[in-house]
Amino acid sequence: MSKVKIILLFVTICFVSMSCKIAEKIINPVKKEQKEIVKKIYEKNGLSFSYPSNWQVTADEILEEGVRNVNIEDSDSSLFIITMFPSEFSVDLDEHAESFKKNLPSNIPVGKLSEAKTTITSRIINDQNYKGVRQRYSISLLGEVIPHTVDFFLVNGEKFNVVLTIQAPDEDWKAAEKEFQVISDSLKFE
C-alpha cells in the first residue's frame, strides 16, 4: 500500500469517528448559533493556528514518513484536518480527494452513504485565494438524510505541502464557515 493511500486511509478513519456524532445529530439535532467567536491558540512543533474555543484539537500525530496529521473538531460533526507532508512528497489534490471519495463508503459504520459528487471550490487562506476540490454526499439513517460537504485545499510551503480537509453537515455549514475561517486565516507552518 502506498504512503499516500495509508495517509488517506487514516484521514478517512477520522471521518468514521465523526459518523457517531452524525448519528447523534440525526436523533437530537442541534443547530449552532454563535455570535462572537472566542479563540484559542494552538502552537506545537512549528505549526500554529487559532481555533474557536468550542472546538477541540483531538489529534496531533506523526504518521509514516514524517507526515503530520492534526484534527480539530466541533461537537456538531464539523471537522478541520491539517495534513502536513514533507516537501519531498508530491501531493496531487485531485488524487487525494478521489481516494477519499473511494474510501468513504467502507469507512462509515452507520447509515447509508450516497455517491459523492465532486466540484471545484475556492477559499481564502492567509489572504490568498486557493482553488480546491469539493465533495458533497449524504448520510441516511433512521429515515433522515443529512447532506454533507467536504473541501480539500493544497497549500505549498518551503518545508511542507499541506492538505486542508474541511467538513461539515450542510445544515451547519454557514455557521461553521466563520469557524473554519478562523483556522484558515491564522494557519502558519514552518
Secondary structure, DSSP 8 states (H G I E B T S, - for coil): --HHHHHHHHHHHHHHHHHHHHHHHHHS------SS--EEEEEETTEEEEEETT-EEEEEEE-GGG-EEEEEE-TTS-EEEEEEEETTS---HHHHHHHHHHHTGGG--SSEE---EEEEEEEEETTEEEEEEEEEEEEEETTEEEEEEEEEEEEE-SSEEEEEEEEEEHHHHHHHHHHHHHHHHH-EE-
